[in-house]
């Protein structure tokens, strides 16, 4: 009851602040020698402030300790901001702030936007060309929507989006593309250090393509994707979340991945699940992986229902080193193409469930197909 009353008080406080906030719009034309940082430094915490940027700017902007109602950095004319630090700083750095939105800007740098200890902060509708991290978060929360992020040939690897250090973000309708070189370990989305990312494709098509790993989840973090649009698909489908033409579609290391109503397609490996990770995969498709649909190992677990894993180049599912695969719910259709083995596991691993379609070839020392662990 005390927690409920405290929550009501917190909501009421924000409503009162919003009601008495004073709208304030500042214009910055970089072609006239104006500086974004000067406008940021003049913001009063009690105001709803919008900074409308125009022209071509060359600077690195720091927003620090903003605790007002809201602050929006945007452009009604498609302003460009170029790095002035030779890669030493992100173009926009937000520290110890809340309710900051960065939108409709064109950013060119080694690092784009970094949110450190930023609550309720959003990155919306930007075009970011970088060689390290497009959007990086640390101990932050909010949304990342409608952005186009392109990784140039990364300097030792880069990530389109990094959700790190206890961050919690919702992502939707972002396009992340990379150089596509197997020698460069670029990541589309990295979720790490006990963070959480919820991918919501309902707002429109999204894509992660031509990077080393589409989605990498590690270090006690989790990713959840649900909805009727697909997680990966190829032409002619357009209304989907695409994770395609990567080395690995989704990689989990000591993490949790929950995917429903999705498709992972045209990667070398669809899923690579290891180091005590858990994968839940329901009503989904893992399609046209050139090597394997799912590789699971190292005391990891996988549950699936109503899922199709076919056709894949080597095997549908390969389980090893204390891995567990549990199939329940609606039927699952699993196949490989070149080996004649659809599901394989070693003597330490186990496949259970009654819902594999008849005809799947299972080669496994520990196989129990008489009962299902799933409801």
C-alpha positions as CSV (number, residue, x, y, z in Angstrom):
1,X,0.0,0.0,0.0
2,X,2.8,2.4,0.9
3,X,4.5,1.7,-2.5
4,X,1.1,2.4,-4.3
5,X,0.7,5.7,-2.4
6,X,4.3,6.7,-3.2
7,X,3.7,6.0,-6.9
8,X,0.6,8.1,-6.9
9,X,2.5,11.0,-5.3
10,X,5.3,10.7,-7.9
11,X,2.8,10.8,-10.8
12,X,1.1,13.8,-9.2
13,X,4.4,15.6,-8.8
14,X,5.2,15.2,-12.5
15,X,1.7,16.3,-13.5
16,X,2.0,19.5,-11.4
17,X,5.4,20.2,-12.9
18,X,4.1,19.8,-16.4
19,X,1.1,22.0,-15.7
20,X,3.3,24.9,-14.5
21,X,6.1,24.5,-17.0
22,X,6.7,27.4,-19.4
23,X,7.1,26.6,-23.1
24,X,10.3,28.1,-24.5
25,X,11.7,27.8,-28.1
26,X,15.2,28.7,-29.0
27,X,16.6,28.8,-32.5
28,X,20.2,28.1,-33.4
29,X,21.4,28.7,-37.0
30,X,24.9,27.3,-37.2
31,X,25.4,29.0,-40.6
32,X,25.2,32.3,-38.8
33,X,27.9,31.4,-36.3
34,X,25.5,30.4,-33.5
35,X,26.4,27.5,-31.1
36,X,24.1,24.8,-29.9
37,X,26.0,24.6,-26.6
38,X,25.2,28.2,-25.8
39,X,21.5,27.6,-26.2
40,X,21.7,24.4,-24.0
41,X,23.6,26.4,-21.3
42,X,20.9,29.0,-21.2
43,X,18.0,26.6,-20.6
44,X,16.1,27.0,-17.4
45,X,15.1,23.9,-15.6
46,X,11.5,25.0,-15.0
47,X,10.7,25.2,-18.7
48,X,9.6,23.0,-21.5
49,X,12.4,23.9,-23.9
50,X,12.8,23.2,-27.6
51,X,16.0,24.1,-29.4
52,X,15.5,24.2,-33.1
53,X,18.8,23.8,-35.0
54,X,19.5,24.7,-38.6
55,X,22.5,24.8,-40.9
56,X,25.7,22.8,-40.7
57,X,27.2,22.7,-37.2
58,X,30.6,21.5,-36.1
59,X,30.6,21.0,-32.3
60,X,30.2,18.5,-29.5
61,X,27.2,19.2,-27.2
62,X,27.0,18.3,-23.5
63,X,23.7,18.4,-21.6
64,X,24.4,18.1,-17.9
65,X,22.1,18.0,-14.9
66,X,18.9,18.9,-16.7
67,X,16.0,18.3,-14.3
68,X,13.3,20.5,-15.8
69,X,10.0,19.5,-17.4
70,X,11.5,18.6,-20.9
71,X,14.3,19.5,-23.3
72,X,14.1,18.8,-27.0
73,X,17.0,19.1,-29.4
74,X,15.5,19.0,-32.9
75,X,15.6,20.4,-36.4
76,X,12.7,21.5,-38.6
77,X,15.1,21.8,-41.5
78,X,17.3,18.8,-41.3
79,X,20.4,20.3,-39.6
80,X,23.7,18.5,-39.7
81,X,26.1,18.2,-36.8
82,X,29.7,17.2,-37.5
83,X,32.2,16.1,-34.8
84,X,34.7,18.7,-33.6
85,X,36.7,16.5,-31.3
86,X,38.4,14.1,-33.8
87,X,36.5,11.2,-32.3
88,X,37.3,11.9,-28.7
89,X,33.7,12.7,-27.7
90,X,30.2,11.7,-28.9
91,X,28.5,14.5,-30.8
92,X,25.7,14.7,-28.1
93,X,26.4,13.6,-24.5
94,X,23.6,13.7,-21.9
95,X,24.6,13.3,-18.3
96,X,22.6,13.1,-15.1
97,X,19.4,14.4,-16.7
98,X,15.8,13.5,-17.4
99,X,13.2,13.9,-20.2
100,X,15.7,14.9,-22.9
101,X,14.7,14.1,-26.5
102,X,17.1,14.3,-29.5
103,X,15.3,14.2,-32.8
104,X,15.5,14.9,-36.6
105,X,19.2,15.6,-36.7
106,X,21.9,14.4,-39.1
107,X,25.0,13.3,-37.1
108,X,28.4,12.4,-38.5
109,X,31.1,11.3,-36.1
110,X,32.9,8.3,-34.7
111,X,30.3,8.3,-31.9
112,X,26.8,9.7,-32.2
113,X,24.7,10.0,-29.0
114,X,25.5,8.9,-25.5
115,X,23.0,8.9,-22.6
116,X,24.5,8.5,-19.1
117,X,22.1,8.4,-16.2
118,X,19.3,9.8,-18.3
119,X,15.7,9.0,-17.2
120,X,12.9,9.1,-19.7
121,X,15.2,10.1,-22.5
122,X,14.4,9.5,-26.2
123,X,16.3,9.4,-29.5
124,X,13.8,9.8,-32.4
125,X,14.1,10.2,-36.1
126,X,17.8,10.9,-36.5
127,X,20.2,9.9,-39.2
128,X,23.5,8.8,-37.8
129,X,26.7,7.8,-39.7
130,X,29.4,6.6,-37.3
131,X,32.3,4.2,-36.9
132,X,31.8,3.3,-33.3
133,X,28.5,3.6,-31.5
134,X,25.4,5.2,-32.9
135,X,23.4,5.5,-29.7
136,X,24.9,4.3,-26.4
137,X,23.1,4.3,-23.0
138,X,24.4,3.8,-19.5
139,X,22.1,3.5,-16.5
140,X,19.4,5.2,-18.6
141,X,15.8,4.6,-19.7
142,X,13.5,5.7,-22.5
143,X,12.9,5.0,-26.2
144,X,14.9,4.7,-29.4
145,X,12.6,5.1,-32.5
146,X,12.7,5.8,-36.2
147,X,16.4,6.2,-36.5
148,X,18.7,5.4,-39.4
149,X,22.1,4.3,-38.2
150,X,25.0,3.4,-40.6
151,X,28.2,1.9,-39.4
152,X,31.2,2.8,-41.6
153,X,34.0,0.3,-41.5
154,X,34.3,0.3,-37.7
155,X,37.4,1.1,-35.8
156,X,37.9,-2.2,-34.0
157,X,34.1,-2.9,-34.2
158,X,31.2,-0.7,-33.5
159,X,27.5,-1.0,-32.5
160,X,24.4,0.7,-33.9
161,X,22.8,0.8,-30.5
162,X,24.3,-0.1,-27.1
163,X,21.9,-0.6,-24.1
164,X,24.3,-1.0,-21.1
165,X,24.7,-0.7,-17.3
166,X,21.2,-1.3,-16.0
167,X,19.5,0.6,-18.8
168,X,15.9,-0.1,-19.9
169,X,14.8,0.9,-23.5
170,X,12.1,0.3,-26.0
171,X,13.2,0.2,-29.6
172,X,11.0,0.4,-32.7
173,X,11.3,1.2,-36.4
174,X,15.1,1.6,-36.5
175,X,17.3,0.8,-39.5
176,X,20.9,-0.3,-38.7
177,X,23.3,-1.2,-41.4
178,X,27.0,-2.0,-41.5
179,X,30.0,-2.7,-43.7
180,X,29.2,-6.4,-43.7
181,X,32.8,-7.6,-43.5
182,X,33.2,-10.8,-41.5
183,X,36.6,-9.5,-40.3
184,X,35.0,-6.6,-38.5
185,X,32.9,-7.6,-35.4
186,X,30.3,-4.9,-35.8
187,X,27.0,-5.3,-33.8
188,X,23.6,-4.1,-34.7
189,X,22.2,-4.0,-31.1
190,X,24.2,-4.8,-28.0
191,X,22.4,-5.3,-24.7
192,X,24.8,-5.8,-21.8
193,X,25.5,-5.3,-18.1
194,X,22.0,-6.3,-16.6
195,X,20.1,-4.2,-19.1
196,X,16.8,-4.7,-20.9
197,X,15.7,-4.0,-24.4
198,X,12.1,-4.4,-25.6
199,X,11.9,-4.5,-29.4
200,X,8.4,-3.4,-30.5
201,X,8.1,-3.7,-34.3
202,X,4.4,-2.6,-34.3
203,X,5.2,1.0,-35.2
204,X,6.7,0.0,-38.6
205,X,9.4,-1.8,-40.4
206,X,12.8,-2.2,-38.8
207,X,16.1,-3.6,-40.0
208,X,19.5,-4.8,-38.9
209,X,21.7,-5.9,-41.8
210,X,25.3,-6.5,-42.9
211,X,26.9,-6.5,-39.5
212,X,28.8,-9.2,-37.7
213,X,26.0,-10.0,-35.2
214,X,22.5,-8.6,-35.5
215,X,21.5,-8.7,-31.8
216,X,24.0,-9.6,-29.0
217,X,22.7,-10.0,-25.5
218,X,25.1,-10.7,-22.6
219,X,26.0,-10.3,-19.0
220,X,22.6,-10.9,-17.3
221,X,20.6,-8.8,-19.8
222,X,17.4,-9.6,-21.7
223,X,15.7,-8.9,-25.0
224,X,12.0,-9.3,-25.6
225,X,10.4,-9.1,-29.0
226,X,6.7,-9.8,-29.5
227,X,4.1,-8.9,-32.1
228,X,2.8,-10.0,-35.5
229,X,5.5,-8.3,-37.6
230,X,8.5,-10.6,-38.3
231,X,12.0,-10.2,-36.9
232,X,13.7,-11.0,-40.1
233,X,12.5,-11.4,-43.6
234,X,13.6,-10.9,-47.2
235,X,12.0,-9.3,-50.3
236,X,9.2,-8.9,-51.2
237,X,8.1,-8.6,-47.5
238,X,8.5,-5.0,-46.3
239,X,6.5,-4.6,-43.0
240,X,8.8,-6.6,-40.7
241,X,11.7,-6.4,-38.4
242,X,14.7,-7.5,-40.5
243,X,17.8,-9.1,-39.0
244,X,19.4,-10.5,-42.2
245,X,22.6,-11.0,-44.1
246,X,24.6,-11.0,-40.9
247,X,27.1,-13.7,-39.6
248,X,24.8,-14.4,-36.6
249,X,21.2,-13.2,-36.3
250,X,20.9,-13.3,-32.5
251,X,23.7,-14.2,-30.0
252,X,23.0,-14.7,-26.3
253,X,25.8,-15.2,-23.7
254,X,24.6,-15.5,-20.1
255,X,21.4,-13.7,-21.0
256,X,17.6,-14.2,-21.7
257,X,16.0,-13.9,-25.1
258,X,12.2,-14.1,-25.5
259,X,10.9,-13.9,-29.0
260,X,7.3,-14.5,-30.3
261,X,5.8,-14.2,-33.8
262,X,9.1,-13.4,-35.5
263,X,11.3,-14.6,-38.3
264,X,15.2,-14.8,-38.3
265,X,16.4,-15.3,-41.9
266,X,19.3,-15.3,-44.3
267,X,22.1,-15.2,-41.6
268,X,25.0,-17.7,-41.4
269,X,23.7,-18.8,-38.0
270,X,20.2,-17.9,-36.9
271,X,20.7,-18.2,-33.1
272,X,23.8,-18.9,-31.1
273,X,22.9,-19.5,-27.4
274,X,25.6,-20.3,-24.8
275,X,27.0,-19.7,-21.3
276,X,23.8,-20.4,-19.3
277,X,21.5,-18.4,-21.6
278,X,17.7,-19.0,-22.0
279,X,15.9,-18.8,-25.3
280,X,12.1,-18.8,-25.6
281,X,11.0,-19.0,-29.2
282,X,7.3,-19.3,-30.1
283,X,5.3,-19.0,-33.2
284,X,8.4,-18.0,-35.2
285,X,10.5,-18.9,-38.2
286,X,14.2,-19.4,-38.4
287,X,14.8,-19.6,-42.1
288,X,17.6,-19.9,-44.7
289,X,20.6,-20.0,-42.3
290,X,23.6,-21.0,-44.3
291,X,25.1,-23.0,-41.4
292,X,22.6,-23.8,-38.7
293,X,19.3,-22.5,-37.5
294,X,20.0,-22.7,-33.7
295,X,23.3,-23.6,-32.0
296,X,22.9,-24.0,-28.2
297,X,25.5,-25.1,-25.6
298,X,27.1,-24.6,-22.2
299,X,24.2,-25.3,-19.8
300,X,21.8,-23.2,-21.8
301,X,18.1,-23.9,-22.4
302,X,15.6,-23.4,-25.2
303,X,11.9,-23.8,-25.3
304,X,9.9,-23.6,-28.5
305,X,6.3,-24.0,-29.7
306,X,4.7,-23.4,-33.0
307,X,8.1,-22.7,-34.6
308,X,9.5,-23.5,-38.0
309,X,13.3,-24.0,-38.3
310,X,13.8,-24.8,-41.9
311,X,15.5,-25.0,-44.3
312,X,19.0,-24.5,-42.9
313,X,22.3,-25.4,-44.4
314,X,23.7,-27.8,-41.8
315,X,21.3,-28.6,-39.0
316,X,18.1,-27.2,-37.7
317,X,19.2,-27.4,-34.0
318,X,22.6,-28.5,-32.6
319,X,22.8,-28.9,-28.8
320,X,25.9,-29.6,-26.8
321,X,27.6,-29.3,-23.4
322,X,24.6,-29.6,-21.0
323,X,22.1,-27.9,-23.3
324,X,18.4,-28.6,-23.0
325,X,15.8,-28.2,-25.8
326,X,12.1,-28.5,-24.8
327,X,9.4,-28.6,-27.5
328,X,5.8,-28.1,-26.5
329,X,2.6,-26.3,-27.5
330,X,1.7,-26.2,-31.2
331,X,3.8,-28.4,-33.6
332,X,7.4,-27.5,-34.4
333,X,8.9,-28.1,-37.9
334,X,12.7,-28.5,-37.7
335,X,15.0,-29.5,-40.4
336,X,18.5,-29.3,-41.8
337,X,19.4,-29.8,-45.5
338,X,22.8,-31.3,-46.1
339,X,23.5,-33.8,-43.3
340,X,20.3,-35.7,-43.0
341,X,20.2,-34.7,-39.3
342,X,17.6,-32.2,-38.3
343,X,18.2,-32.1,-34.5
344,X,21.5,-33.3,-32.9
345,X,22.8,-33.3,-29.4
346,X,25.7,-34.8,-27.5
347,X,25.6,-37.2,-24.5
348,X,25.4,-34.4,-22.0
349,X,22.4,-32.6,-23.6
350,X,18.7,-33.4,-23.8
351,X,15.8,-33.0,-26.2
352,X,12.3,-33.3,-24.8
353,X,8.8,-32.8,-26.1
354,X,6.0,-34.3,-28.1
355,X,5.4,-31.5,-30.7
356,X,8.1,-32.1,-33.3
357,X,6.5,-32.9,-36.6
358,X,6.8,-36.5,-37.7
359,X,9.7,-37.1,-40.0
360,X,12.2,-34.9,-38.1
361,X,15.5,-36.8,-37.8
362,X,16.8,-36.5,-34.2
363,X,20.2,-37.9,-33.4
364,X,20.6,-37.5,-29.7
365,X,22.0,-39.7,-26.8
366,X,19.5,-38.2,-24.4
367,X,16.1,-37.9,-26.1
368,X,12.7,-38.1,-24.3
369,X,9.8,-37.6,-26.7
370,X,7.1,-39.1,-24.5
371,X,6.2,-36.0,-22.4
372,X,6.3,-32.3,-22.8
373,X,7.6,-29.9,-20.1
374,X,5.5,-27.1,-21.5
375,X,1.8,-26.6,-20.8
